[in-house]
């Protein structure tokens, strides 16, 4: 390459680099994912305007959120549910239609309690967007339906998975002169060995630093020792590790006894033990083949001289991994609610396919009668982020 060609190439490279820098350094502009929509007239007319003006967004929201994300994921629940509810193994739910038909069942059941005005708005959205009314109904009720379905599915799975049946603390709790379970009496017979029950608070308190733990798992198919996982203070214990002894009870093959001898003194203050196990039966659908795993059980304890009662220590899993969204629910009734009726709530971690924020809309309603109001929601949905449109 001669000097002239080299200089031209160098100038071209510099020009390209400067142009790239200019593009890279330009202020980032947020995508136009939010808009304001004014709706006027009757409930049906407002729904019709909603559907007509957001036709493409209504369709894409249903497709990206439900068709491409939630429905395929929910289909994975069919084998477990069909074992308990045999109807779900029938032809109506075959061919990948299980999740859609299940959400439709739930939507049509909830439709009976939706006020007439809102149902008219839903029909307007469907007509305006040119989509089936059933799809709009599912889009507006899938959160409640999904919570109910997943709750039932989790119960069905748990019914076939191992259970943590009994816990024993080896360390002299039965004779240490301390009220370890907070029942007001020291050295009860069940302070050291007891049937397990999940608790929002500490399981036992004031354990000696060298205490050991014994767990008994039960499953009709037998518990697979290779699936046992015990986590304490950041250390994972599995089959074959020093400190973990597994023994099948000789007179009962459905029970597995696991003894944990920590390789270090128990941590000071409050600490947790995470207990996990699967059974010997393999679930082949959906693949890959896998055991039925029990719900993660977290037990919280305190070491001696912490000087707290069990109810003063929350069971928040100190020292064990938190790989799942926190599951919580609450209920209120009577004097704690506006009209005395029961109110239920549950945490939801939504698999939204990175799409909900792209379909956010501020709806400003101007009804035929009554004051105007605004709702922040999504295309195709009449509910707001906080309250229903009434």
C-alpha positions in Angstrom: 0.0 0.0 0.0 1.5 3.4 -1.0 1.4 6.4 1.2 -1.6 8.0 -0.5 -3.8 4.9 -0.1 -2.6 4.5 3.5 -3.6 8.1 4.3 -7.1 7.7 2.7 -7.6 4.4 4.7 -6.6 6.1 7.9 -9.0 9.1 7.3 -11.8 6.7 6.5 -11.1 4.7 9.7 -11.1 7.9 11.8 -14.3 9.2 10.2 -16.0 5.8 11.0 -14.7 5.9 14.6 -15.9 9.4 15.1 -19.3 8.6 13.7 -19.6 5.5 15.9 -18.6 7.6 18.9 -21.2 10.2 18.1 -23.9 7.5 18.0 -22.6 5.9 21.2 -22.4 9.1 23.1 -25.8 10.4 22.0 -28.4 10.7 24.9 -30.3 7.5 25.3 -34.0 8.0 24.4 -36.5 5.8 26.2 -38.8 3.8 23.9 -42.4 5.0 23.5 -43.9 2.4 25.7 -46.3 4.6 27.6 -49.3 6.5 26.3 -52.4 8.3 27.5 -55.8 7.2 26.1 -59.1 9.1 26.7 -62.2 6.9 26.7 -65.7 8.4 26.5 -69.3 7.1 26.6 -70.9 4.0 28.0 -68.8 1.1 29.4 -69.1 -0.8 26.1 -68.2 2.3 24.0 -65.2 3.0 26.2 -64.1 -0.7 25.8 -64.6 -0.4 22.0 -62.4 2.7 21.8 -59.8 0.9 24.0 -59.8 -2.1 21.6 -59.8 0.0 18.4 -57.0 2.4 19.4 -54.8 -0.3 21.0 -55.6 -3.1 18.6 -52.0 -4.2 17.9 -51.0 -3.8 21.6 -53.9 -5.9 22.9 -53.0 -8.7 20.5 -49.2 -8.5 21.2 -49.8 -8.4 24.9 -51.9 -11.6 24.8 -49.3 -13.2 22.5 -46.1 -12.3 24.3 -47.5 -12.6 27.9 -49.8 -15.6 27.6 -49.2 -17.5 24.4 -45.4 -17.3 24.4 -44.7 -17.2 28.2 -47.3 -18.2 30.7 -49.3 -20.9 28.8 -46.3 -23.1 27.8 -44.9 -22.8 31.4 -48.3 -23.7 32.9 -48.6 -26.7 30.6 -45.8 -28.3 32.6 -48.2 -28.7 35.5 -50.6 -31.1 33.6 -48.9 -34.4 34.5 -49.0 -33.8 38.2 -52.5 -32.4 38.3 -53.8 -35.1 36.0 -52.7 -37.7 38.6 -55.0 -36.1 41.2 -57.7 -34.7 38.9 -58.3 -37.3 36.2 -60.4 -35.0 34.1 -57.3 -33.1 33.1 -56.0 -36.2 31.2 -59.1 -36.0 28.9 -59.2 -35.0 25.3 -60.3 -31.4 25.9 -57.0 -30.7 27.7 -54.8 -32.7 25.3 -52.6 -31.4 22.5 -51.1 -28.5 24.4 -54.5 -27.0 25.3 -54.3 -27.8 29.0 -53.2 -24.4 30.2 -55.6 -22.4 27.9 -58.6 -24.6 28.8 -57.7 -24.4 32.5 -57.4 -20.6 32.5 -60.7 -20.4 30.5 -62.4 -22.6 33.1 -61.2 -20.3 35.9 -62.1 -17.1 33.9 -65.6 -18.3 33.2 -66.1 -19.1 36.9 -64.9 -15.7 37.9 -66.9 -13.9 35.2 -70.1 -14.6 37.2 -68.8 -12.2 39.9 -67.6 -9.4 37.6 -70.0 -6.4 37.6 -72.1 -6.1 34.4 -70.6 -2.8 33.5 -67.1 -4.2 33.5 -68.2 -7.2 31.4 -69.6 -4.8 28.8 -66.3 -3.0 28.8 -64.5 -6.3 28.2 -66.8 -7.1 25.3 -66.1 -3.7 23.8 -62.3 -4.3 24.0 -62.8 -7.7 22.2 -64.9 -6.2 19.5 -62.6 -3.2 19.0 -59.5 -5.3 18.9 -61.0 -8.0 16.7 -60.1 -10.8 19.2 -62.3 -13.5 20.8 -64.1 -12.4 24.0 -62.7 -15.4 25.8 -59.1 -14.2 25.2 -59.9 -10.8 26.7 -61.6 -12.5 29.6 -58.6 -14.7 30.3 -56.3 -11.7 30.0 -58.3 -9.9 32.7 -58.5 -12.9 35.1 -55.3 -14.9 34.5 -53.6 -13.6 37.6 -56.3 -14.9 40.0 -56.6 -18.1 37.9 -52.8 -18.7 37.9 -52.5 -18.2 41.6 -55.3 -20.8 42.2 -53.9 -23.3 39.7 -50.3 -23.0 41.0 -51.6 -23.4 44.6 -53.5 -26.6 43.6 -50.5 -27.8 41.6 -48.1 -27.3 44.5 -50.4 -29.3 46.8 -50.6 -32.1 44.2 -46.8 -32.1 44.0 -46.3 -32.1 47.7 -48.7 -35.0 48.1 -46.3 -37.2 46.2 -43.1 -35.8 47.6 -41.2 -36.6 50.8 -42.2 -35.0 54.1 -40.0 -33.9 56.9 -41.7 -35.9 59.6 -39.6 -35.7 62.8 -36.7 -33.7 64.2 -34.3 -34.5 67.0 -31.7 -32.3 68.5 -28.8 -34.3 70.0 -27.2 -32.1 72.6 -28.8 -32.6 76.0 -31.8 -30.3 75.6 -33.9 -32.6 77.6 -31.8 -32.0 80.7 -30.2 -28.5 80.2 -32.5 -26.7 82.6 -33.6 -24.3 79.7 -37.1 -23.9 78.2 -36.0 -24.5 74.7 -39.4 -24.6 73.1 -40.9 -21.6 75.0 -43.9 -23.5 76.5 -43.1 -22.2 80.0 -41.6 -25.5 81.3 -37.9 -26.6 81.1 -36.7 -30.0 80.0 -40.0 -31.4 78.6 -39.8 -34.7 76.9 -40.5 -33.1 73.5 -37.9 -30.3 73.7 -35.2 -32.5 72.0 -37.3 -34.8 69.8 -40.6 -33.7 68.3 -42.9 -34.0 65.2 -42.0 -31.3 62.7 -44.4 -28.4 61.9 -43.4 -25.4 59.9 -43.3 -22.2 61.9 -42.7 -18.5 61.2 -40.5 -18.4 64.3 -37.6 -20.2 65.7 -38.0 -24.0 66.1 -35.9 -24.3 69.3 -33.6 -21.9 71.1 -30.5 -22.0 73.3 -28.8 -24.9 71.6 -25.2 -25.9 72.7 -22.5 -25.1 70.2 -21.8 -28.8 69.6 -25.4 -29.8 69.0 -26.2 -32.3 66.2 -29.5 -32.7 64.3 -31.4 -35.8 63.3 -34.2 -35.6 60.6 -36.6 -38.4 59.6 -38.1 -38.1 56.1 -41.1 -40.2 55.0 -42.3 -41.1 51.5 -44.4 -44.0 50.3 -42.0 -44.5 47.4 -39.0 -44.2 49.6 -36.6 -41.3 50.0 -33.6 -41.2 47.6 -30.4 -40.6 49.8 -28.7 -39.1 46.8 -31.2 -36.2 46.7 -30.8 -35.2 50.4 -29.4 -31.7 50.8 -28.8 -30.1 54.3 -27.4 -26.5 54.4 -26.1 -24.9 57.6 -24.2 -21.7 57.9 -23.2 -21.6 54.2 -22.1 -25.3 54.2 -23.9 -27.8 52.0 -24.0 -31.4 53.2 -24.8 -34.2 50.8 -24.5 -38.0 50.7 -20.9 -39.1 51.3 -19.8 -35.9 53.0 -18.2 -36.0 56.5 -20.8 -35.0 59.0 -23.9 -36.5 57.2 -25.1 -40.0 58.0 -28.0 -41.5 56.2 -29.8 -44.6 57.3 -32.9 -46.4 56.0 -35.0 -47.5 58.9 -34.8 -51.3 58.9 -38.4 -51.9 59.8 -39.8 -49.2 57.5 -38.3 -48.6 54.0 -40.5 -45.6 53.5 -38.5 -43.6 56.1 -35.0 -42.3 55.9 -33.1 -41.1 59.0 -30.5 -38.3 58.4 -28.0 -37.3 61.1 -26.1 -34.0 60.7 -22.9 -33.5 62.7 -21.8 -30.0 61.8 -18.1 -29.7 60.9 -17.8 -26.5 62.9 -19.5 -25.1 66.0 -22.9 -23.7 65.6 -22.9 -20.0 64.7 -23.6 -17.5 67.5 -27.1 -15.9 67.6 -29.8 -17.0 65.2 -29.1 -19.4 62.4 -31.1 -21.6 60.0 -31.0 -25.1 58.6 -32.3 -25.7 55.1 -33.6 -29.3 54.5 -34.2 -30.7 51.0 -34.9 -34.2 49.7 -36.6 -36.1 46.8 -38.2 -39.5 46.5 -37.2 -42.6 44.5 -40.0 -42.4 41.9 -39.1 -40.6 38.7 -41.3 -38.0 37.0 -40.7 -38.4 33.2 -43.2 -35.7 32.0 -42.2 -33.0 31.6 -38.6 -34.1 30.8 -35.9 -34.4 32.0 -36.7 -37.3 34.3 -36.6 -36.1 37.9 -37.6 -37.0 41.4 -40.5 -35.4 43.3 -38.8 -32.9 45.6 -40.3 -31.8 48.8 -40.9 -28.2 49.7 -37.8 -26.5 51.0 -38.0 -26.6 54.8 -36.2 -23.9 56.7 -35.7 -24.3 60.5 -34.3 -21.5 62.6 -32.5 -22.0 65.9 -30.5 -20.0 68.3 -27.3 -20.8 70.1 -27.0 -20.8 73.9 -26.8 -17.4 75.6 -28.7 -15.6 72.8 -31.4 -15.2 75.6 -34.5 -15.0 73.3 -37.8 -16.9 73.3 -38.8 -18.7 70.1 -41.4 -16.1 69.1 -38.8 -13.4 69.4 -36.8 -14.9 66.5 -38.2 -14.8 63.0 -37.7 -17.7 60.7 -36.1 -15.8 57.9 -33.4 -18.3 56.8 -30.3 -16.7 58.2 -27.2 -18.3 56.6 -29.0 -20.4 53.9 -29.5 -19.6 50.2 -32.6 -17.7 49.0 -32.9 -18.9 45.4 -36.7 -18.4 45.2 -38.9 -15.4 45.5 -40.3 -15.2 49.1 -43.7 -16.9 49.3 -46.2 -15.2 51.6 -49.9 -14.8 52.0 -52.2 -13.2 54.5 -55.9 -13.2 55.4 -58.1 -10.8 57.3 -61.7 -10.8 58.3 -64.2 -9.4 60.7 -63.3 -6.0 62.2 -60.1 -5.9 60.2 -61.9 -5.6 56.8 -64.2 -2.8 55.5 -67.4 -5.0 55.4 -66.4 -7.9 57.6 -65.8 -10.2 54.7 -62.7 -12.4 54.4 -59.8 -10.9 52.4 -57.0 -13.0 51.0 -53.7 -11.9 49.5 -50.7 -13.7 48.1 -47.3 -12.7 46.8 -46.9 -13.2 43.0 -43.6 -13.4 41.0 -44.9 -13.0 37.5 -43.3 -14.5 34.4 -44.1 -11.6 32.1 -41.8 -12.3 29.2 -40.2 -8.8 29.6 -43.4 -7.3 28.0 -45.7 -5.8 30.7 -43.9 -2.5 30.8 -44.2 -2.2 27.0 -48.0 -2.2 27.2 -48.5 0.2 30.0 -51.2 2.8 29.3 -52.8 5.6 31.3 -56.6 5.3 30.7 -58.6 8.4 31.4 -62.3 7.5 31.5 -65.1 10.0 30.8 -68.3 8.0 31.5 -71.8 9.1 30.5 -72.6 9.6 34.2 -70.4 10.2 37.2 -67.0 11.8 37.5 -64.1 11.1 35.2 -61.3 9.0 36.6 -57.9 7.7 35.5 -56.4 4.2 35.8 -52.8 3.1 35.0 -53.0 -0.4 33.5 -52.2 -2.4 30.4 -53.6 -2.8 26.9 -56.5 -5.1 26.9 -57.1 -5.0 30.7 -59.8 -3.0 32.4 -58.3 -3.4 35.9 -55.8 -0.8 37.1 -52.5 -1.5 38.8 -54.2 -0.9 42.2 -58.0 -1.1 42.0 -60.7 -2.3 39.7 -62.3 0.4 37.6 -65.3 1.2 39.8 
